[in-house]
Every structure is written in C-alpha cells, then in structure tokens.
Amino acid sequence: MRQIGMRNSTYIDINESYLESPNFAYPYYRKDGQTYAFDTALIQRVHIGLATGGVLASATDMAAYVNFHLNQGRYEGTQII
C-alpha cells in the first residue's frame, strides 16, 4: 500500500496484527445519542465480507488509492500494475 501513497493504512488479518498499528483508529458508533466503542473482535469475524476487502484506511489514503486507479495503475510516473 505504501508503494501507491497509502501511508497510514493496513488490513485486517487473521492474527489481528492490525491492532498493534500505532495509528489504528478504533471504530465507534452512535446510538440513542451516546457514543460506543465498536468491538474489534466483530471486525475480525466479518472481515471476509467487508466491502473494502479488509482494508483499514484514512480518507486521505483512500483518495490516494482512487487516484492510483484513475492513473491506470501508475504512481508518481511509475507503472505499478
């Protein structure tokens, strides 16, 4: 992911190594006006079905990903795929 400008991204793996990432943002949700921490164990159980394929990325990194695709697999002038 770093090869295409995604500097703060990781992916969900079966060993849960993503939880050790220094920049891991824990998900939260709001219900009835209160904020709750999402149980990260639930993420691991459903990671195969995630629309992102298990990628955990910031909006900035996702923009880099989209830009990579819009540039037909090229990043900073270098063809990656």
N, CA, C and O atoms as a GROMACS GRO file, in nm:
protein
  324
    1MET      N    1   0.081  -0.118   0.000
    1MET     CA    2   0.000   0.000   0.000
    1MET      C    3   0.086   0.126   0.000
    1MET      O    4   0.049   0.228  -0.058
    2ARG      N    5   0.199   0.118   0.065
    2ARG     CA    6   0.287   0.236   0.069
    2ARG      C    7   0.341   0.270  -0.070
    2ARG      O    8   0.371   0.386  -0.098
    3GLN      N    9   0.352   0.169  -0.158
    3GLN     CA   10   0.403   0.192  -0.292
    3GLN      C   11   0.312   0.284  -0.374
    3GLN      O   12   0.356   0.340  -0.474
    4ILE      N   13   0.186   0.298  -0.333
    4ILE     CA   14   0.094   0.383  -0.410
    4ILE      C   15   0.049   0.505  -0.330
    4ILE      O   16  -0.051   0.568  -0.365
    5GLY      N   17   0.121   0.538  -0.223
    5GLY     CA   18   0.092   0.658  -0.147
    5GLY      C   19  -0.001   0.641  -0.029
    5GLY      O   20  -0.042   0.740   0.032
    6MET      N   21  -0.035   0.518   0.005
    6MET     CA   22  -0.121   0.494   0.121
    6MET      C   23  -0.031   0.476   0.243
    6MET      O   24   0.015   0.365   0.271
    7ARG      N   25  -0.007   0.584   0.315
    7ARG     CA   26   0.093   0.586   0.423
    7ARG      C   27   0.041   0.538   0.559
    7ARG      O   28   0.120   0.494   0.642
    8ASN      N   29  -0.088   0.547   0.581
    8ASN     CA   30  -0.142   0.513   0.713
    8ASN      C   31  -0.251   0.408   0.704
    8ASN      O   32  -0.354   0.417   0.771
    9SER      N   33  -0.228   0.308   0.622
    9SER     CA   34  -0.329   0.204   0.602
    9SER      C   35  -0.275   0.068   0.640
    9SER      O   36  -0.154   0.044   0.642
   10THR      N   37  -0.366  -0.021   0.670
   10THR     CA   38  -0.332  -0.160   0.698
   10THR      C   39  -0.450  -0.244   0.654
   10THR      O   40  -0.541  -0.194   0.588
   11TYR      N   41  -0.451  -0.369   0.690
   11TYR     CA   42  -0.562  -0.457   0.655
   11TYR      C   43  -0.590  -0.550   0.771
   11TYR      O   44  -0.504  -0.574   0.856
   12ILE      N   45  -0.710  -0.601   0.773
   12ILE     CA   46  -0.749  -0.694   0.878
   12ILE      C   47  -0.695  -0.831   0.842
   12ILE      O   48  -0.720  -0.883   0.733
   13ASP      N   49  -0.621  -0.890   0.934
   13ASP     CA   50  -0.569  -1.024   0.912
   13ASP      C   51  -0.614  -1.116   1.025
   13ASP      O   52  -0.661  -1.071   1.129
   14ILE      N   53  -0.599  -1.243   1.003
   14ILE     CA   54  -0.648  -1.342   1.099
   14ILE      C   55  -0.572  -1.337   1.231
   14ILE      O   56  -0.624  -1.378   1.335
   15ASN      N   57  -0.448  -1.286   1.229
   15ASN     CA   58  -0.367  -1.278   1.351
   15ASN      C   59  -0.389  -1.150   1.429
   15ASN      O   60  -0.328  -1.130   1.534
   16GLU      N   61  -0.476  -1.062   1.380
   16GLU     CA   62  -0.509  -0.936   1.444
   16GLU      C   63  -0.388  -0.844   1.463
   16GLU      O   64  -0.386  -0.763   1.556
   17SER      N   65  -0.288  -0.855   1.377
   17SER     CA   66  -0.171  -0.768   1.389
   17SER      C   67  -0.206  -0.622   1.364
   17SER      O   68  -0.131  -0.533   1.405
   18TYR      N   69  -0.317  -0.596   1.297
   18TYR     CA   70  -0.358  -0.458   1.272
   18TYR      C   71  -0.386  -0.383   1.402
   18TYR      O   72  -0.376  -0.261   1.406
   19LEU      N   73  -0.420  -0.456   1.509
   19LEU     CA   74  -0.447  -0.391   1.637
   19LEU      C   75  -0.322  -0.331   1.699
   19LEU      O   76  -0.331  -0.245   1.787
   20GLU      N   77  -0.204  -0.376   1.656
   20GLU     CA   78  -0.077  -0.326   1.708
   20GLU      C   79  -0.027  -0.204   1.633
   20GLU      O   80   0.074  -0.144   1.672
   21SER      N   81  -0.095  -0.166   1.527
   21SER     CA   82  -0.055  -0.049   1.448
   21SER      C   83  -0.063   0.076   1.534
   21SER      O   84  -0.164   0.097   1.602
   22PRO      N   85   0.042   0.160   1.533
   22PRO     CA   86   0.040   0.280   1.617
   22PRO      C   87  -0.067   0.380   1.575
   22PRO      O   88  -0.106   0.465   1.656
   23ASN      N   89  -0.115   0.372   1.453
   23ASN     CA   90  -0.215   0.467   1.404
   23ASN      C   91  -0.353   0.405   1.389
   23ASN      O   92  -0.440   0.461   1.322
   24PHE      N   93  -0.373   0.290   1.451
   24PHE     CA   94  -0.502   0.222   1.436
   24PHE      C   95  -0.611   0.305   1.502
   24PHE      O   96  -0.602   0.337   1.620
   25ALA      N   97  -0.712   0.337   1.427
   25ALA     CA   98  -0.826   0.412   1.480
   25ALA      C   99  -0.937   0.313   1.514
   25ALA      O  100  -0.989   0.243   1.427
   26TYR      N  101  -0.972   0.309   1.638
   26TYR     CA  102  -1.079   0.220   1.681
   26TYR      C  103  -1.214   0.275   1.636
   26TYR      O  104  -1.240   0.395   1.650
   27PRO      N  105  -1.297   0.190   1.581
   27PRO     CA  106  -1.427   0.239   1.534
   27PRO      C  107  -1.524   0.261   1.650
   27PRO      O  108  -1.522   0.191   1.751
   28TYR      N  109  -1.608   0.360   1.632
   28TYR     CA  110  -1.712   0.393   1.729
   28TYR      C  111  -1.843   0.406   1.655
   28TYR      O  112  -1.846   0.425   1.534
   29TYR      N  113  -1.950   0.396   1.728
   29TYR     CA  114  -2.082   0.418   1.669
   29TYR      C  115  -2.169   0.494   1.768
   29TYR      O  116  -2.147   0.492   1.890
   30ARG      N  117  -2.269   0.560   1.713
   30ARG     CA  118  -2.362   0.637   1.797
   30ARG      C  119  -2.497   0.567   1.800
   30ARG      O  120  -2.547   0.519   1.698
   31LYS      N  121  -2.554   0.562   1.919
   31LYS     CA  122  -2.685   0.503   1.936
   31LYS      C  123  -2.756   0.578   2.048
   31LYS      O  124  -2.703   0.594   2.158
   32ASP      N  125  -2.874   0.622   2.019
   32ASP     CA  126  -2.955   0.695   2.118
   32ASP      C  127  -2.880   0.812   2.180
   32ASP      O  128  -2.891   0.839   2.299
   33GLY      N  129  -2.802   0.881   2.096
   33GLY     CA  130  -2.731   1.000   2.142
   33GLY      C  131  -2.604   0.973   2.220
   33GLY      O  132  -2.541   1.067   2.269
   34GLN      N  133  -2.563   0.847   2.233
   34GLN     CA  134  -2.439   0.814   2.304
   34GLN      C  135  -2.340   0.748   2.210
   34GLN      O  136  -2.379   0.685   2.111
   35THR      N  137  -2.212   0.762   2.241
   35THR     CA  138  -2.105   0.704   2.160
   35THR      C  139  -2.052   0.578   2.228
   35THR      O  140  -2.025   0.577   2.348
   36TYR      N  141  -2.039   0.472   2.149
   36TYR     CA  142  -1.991   0.344   2.199
   36TYR      C  143  -1.872   0.297   2.116
   36TYR      O  144  -1.868   0.319   1.995
   37ALA      N  145  -1.776   0.231   2.182
   37ALA     CA  146  -1.663   0.170   2.110
   37ALA      C  147  -1.714   0.041   2.046
   37ALA      O  148  -1.784  -0.038   2.109
   38PHE      N  149  -1.677   0.021   1.921
   38PHE     CA  150  -1.715  -0.100   1.848
   38PHE      C  151  -1.623  -0.213   1.889
   38PHE      O  152  -1.502  -0.192   1.903
   39ASP      N  153  -1.676  -0.330   1.909
   39ASP     CA  154  -1.597  -0.447   1.947
   39ASP      C  155  -1.513  -0.492   1.827
   39ASP      O  156  -1.567  -0.541   1.728
   40THR      N  157  -1.381  -0.475   1.834
   40THR     CA  158  -1.295  -0.508   1.721
   40THR      C  159  -1.294  -0.658   1.690
   40THR      O  160  -1.259  -0.697   1.579
   41ALA      N  161  -1.332  -0.742   1.786
   41ALA     CA  162  -1.341  -0.886   1.758
   41ALA      C  163  -1.448  -0.912   1.653
   41ALA      O  164  -1.438  -1.008   1.576
   42LEU      N  165  -1.550  -0.830   1.649
   42LEU     CA  166  -1.654  -0.846   1.547
   42LEU      C  167  -1.600  -0.816   1.408
   42LEU      O  168  -1.642  -0.877   1.310
   43ILE      N  169  -1.506  -0.722   1.400
   43ILE     CA  170  -1.445  -0.690   1.270
   43ILE      C  171  -1.374  -0.812   1.215
   43ILE      O  172  -1.386  -0.844   1.097
   44GLN      N  173  -1.298  -0.879   1.300
   44GLN     CA  174  -1.223  -0.996   1.253
   44GLN      C  175  -1.317  -1.105   1.205
   44GLN      O  176  -1.287  -1.173   1.106
   45ARG      N  177  -1.428  -1.124   1.271
   45ARG     CA  178  -1.521  -1.230   1.232
   45ARG      C  179  -1.587  -1.204   1.098
   45ARG      O  180  -1.623  -1.299   1.028
   46VAL      N  181  -1.602  -1.078   1.061
   46VAL     CA  182  -1.671  -1.048   0.936
   46VAL      C  183  -1.578  -0.995   0.828
   46VAL      O  184  -1.624  -0.948   0.725
   47HIS      N  185  -1.447  -1.001   0.851
   47HIS     CA  186  -1.354  -0.935   0.759
   47HIS      C  187  -1.363  -0.987   0.616
   47HIS      O  188  -1.336  -0.912   0.522
   48ILE      N  189  -1.400  -1.110   0.597
   48ILE     CA  190  -1.408  -1.163   0.461
   48ILE      C  191  -1.520  -1.093   0.384
   48ILE      O  192  -1.509  -1.074   0.262
   49GLY      N  193  -1.625  -1.055   0.453
   49GLY     CA  194  -1.737  -0.992   0.387
   49GLY      C  195  -1.730  -0.841   0.380
   49GLY      O  196  -1.824  -0.778   0.330
   50LEU      N  197  -1.623  -0.780   0.428
   50LEU     CA  198  -1.614  -0.635   0.423
   50LEU      C  199  -1.605  -0.584   0.280
   50LEU      O  200  -1.535  -0.642   0.197
   51ALA      N  201  -1.675  -0.479   0.253
   51ALA     CA  202  -1.674  -0.422   0.118
   51ALA      C  203  -1.534  -0.375   0.076
   51ALA      O  204  -1.503  -0.372  -0.043
   52THR      N  205  -1.452  -0.340   0.172
   52THR     CA  206  -1.318  -0.292   0.141
   52THR      C  207  -1.217  -0.405   0.128
   52THR      O  208  -1.100  -0.380   0.099
   53GLY      N  209  -1.260  -0.528   0.147
   53GLY     CA  210  -1.166  -0.639   0.144
   53GLY      C  211  -1.080  -0.644   0.268
   53GLY      O  212  -0.976  -0.709   0.269
   54GLY      N  213  -1.121  -0.576   0.373
   54GLY     CA  214  -1.047  -0.575   0.499
   54GLY      C  215  -0.947  -0.462   0.512
   54GLY      O  216  -0.871  -0.458   0.608
   55VAL      N  217  -0.947  -0.370   0.418
   55VAL     CA  218  -0.854  -0.256   0.424
   55VAL      C  219  -0.903  -0.155   0.526
   55VAL      O  220  -1.021  -0.118   0.527
   56LEU      N  221  -0.812  -0.111   0.612
   56LEU     CA  222  -0.840  -0.005   0.708
   56LEU      C  223  -0.758   0.114   0.666
   56LEU      O  224  -0.635   0.111   0.674
   57ALA      N  225  -0.824   0.220   0.620
   57ALA     CA  226  -0.753   0.333   0.563
   57ALA      C  227  -0.821   0.465   0.597
   57ALA      O  228  -0.943   0.471   0.616
   58SER      N  229  -0.740   0.568   0.603
   58SER     CA  230  -0.793   0.702   0.623
   58SER      C  231  -0.853   0.753   0.491
   58SER      O  232  -0.831   0.694   0.385
   59ALA      N  233  -0.928   0.861   0.500
   59ALA     CA  234  -0.986   0.921   0.379
   59ALA      C  235  -0.874   0.966   0.284
   59ALA      O  236  -0.888   0.953   0.162
   60THR      N  237  -0.766   1.017   0.338
   60THR     CA  238  -0.653   1.062   0.256
   60THR      C  239  -0.592   0.944   0.181
   60THR      O  240  -0.562   0.954   0.062
   61ASP      N  241  -0.574   0.832   0.250
   61ASP     CA  242  -0.518   0.714   0.185
   61ASP      C  243  -0.613   0.655   0.082
   61ASP      O  244  -0.570   0.607  -0.022
   62MET      N  245  -0.743   0.658   0.111
   62MET     CA  246  -0.838   0.608   0.012
   62MET      C  247  -0.839   0.698  -0.112
   62MET      O  248  -0.860   0.649  -0.223
   63ALA      N  249  -0.817   0.827  -0.094
   63ALA     CA  250  -0.805   0.918  -0.208
   63ALA      C  251  -0.683   0.881  -0.292
   63ALA      O  252  -0.689   0.886  -0.415
   64ALA      N  253  -0.572   0.844  -0.227
   64ALA     CA  254  -0.452   0.801  -0.298
   64ALA      C  255  -0.482   0.672  -0.377
   64ALA      O  256  -0.434   0.656  -0.489
   65TYR      N  257  -0.560   0.584  -0.318
   65TYR     CA  258  -0.598   0.459  -0.385
   65TYR      C  259  -0.681   0.487  -0.510
   65TYR      O  260  -0.656   0.430  -0.616
   66VAL      N  261  -0.779   0.574  -0.496
   66VAL     CA  262  -0.863   0.611  -0.610
   66VAL      C  263  -0.779   0.678  -0.719
   66VAL      O  264  -0.795   0.648  -0.837
   67ASN      N  265  -0.690   0.767  -0.678
   67ASN     CA  266  -0.601   0.835  -0.773
   67ASN      C  267  -0.514   0.735  -0.848
   67ASN      O  268  -0.492   0.748  -0.968
   68PHE      N  269  -0.464   0.635  -0.777
   68PHE     CA  270  -0.384   0.529  -0.837
   68PHE      C  271  -0.463   0.459  -0.949
   68PHE      O  272  -0.410   0.433  -1.056
   69HIS      N  273  -0.588   0.429  -0.922
   69HIS     CA  274  -0.672   0.364  -1.023
   69HIS      C  275  -0.705   0.458  -1.138
   69HIS      O  276  -0.705   0.417  -1.254
   70LEU      N  277  -0.734   0.583  -1.107
   70LEU     CA  278  -0.762   0.680  -1.213
   70LEU      C  279  -0.642   0.702  -1.304
   70LEU      O  280  -0.658   0.737  -1.422
   71ASN      N  281  -0.523   0.682  -1.250
   71ASN     CA  282  -0.400   0.695  -1.328
   71ASN      C  283  -0.359   0.563  -1.393
   71ASN      O  284  -0.244   0.545  -1.435
   72GLN      N  285  -0.453   0.471  -1.401
   72GLN     CA  286  -0.434   0.342  -1.468
   72GLN      C  287  -0.316   0.263  -1.413
   72GLN      O  288  -0.236   0.207  -1.488
   73GLY      N  289  -0.306   0.259  -1.278
   73GLY     CA  290  -0.203   0.177  -1.214
   73GLY      C  291  -0.068   0.243  -1.206
   73GLY      O  292   0.032   0.176  -1.182
   74ARG      N  293  -0.064   0.373  -1.225
   74ARG     CA  294   0.062   0.448  -1.223
   74ARG      C  295   0.066   0.536  -1.098
   74ARG      O  296  -0.033   0.600  -1.064
   75TYR      N  297   0.181   0.540  -1.032
   75TYR     CA  298   0.200   0.628  -0.915
   75TYR      C  299   0.328   0.707  -0.934
   75TYR      O  300   0.436   0.652  -0.952
   76GLU      N  301   0.314   0.838  -0.928
   76GLU     CA  302   0.427   0.932  -0.946
   76GLU      C  303   0.510   0.897  -1.070
   76GLU      O  304   0.633   0.898  -1.067
   77GLY      N  305   0.439   0.865  -1.178
   77GLY     CA  306   0.504   0.839  -1.306
   77GLY      C  307   0.554   0.697  -1.324
   77GLY      O  308   0.601   0.662  -1.432
   78THR      N  309   0.546   0.613  -1.220
   78THR     CA  310   0.593   0.476  -1.228
   78THR      C  311   0.474   0.383  -1.242
   78THR      O  312   0.379   0.389  -1.164
   79GLN      N  313   0.479   0.295  -1.342
   79GLN     CA  314   0.372   0.196  -1.362
   79GLN      C  315   0.389   0.086  -1.259
   79GLN      O  316   0.492   0.017  -1.256
   80ILE      N  317   0.288   0.068  -1.172
   80ILE     CA  318   0.294  -0.035  -1.068
   80ILE      C  319   0.224  -0.163  -1.116
   80ILE      O  320   0.277  -0.273  -1.101
   81ILE      N  321   0.106  -0.146  -1.175
   81ILE     CA  322   0.035  -0.262  -1.230
   81ILE      C  323  -0.013  -0.230  -1.370
   81ILE      O  324  -0.075  -0.314  -1.434
   0.00000   0.00000   0.00000
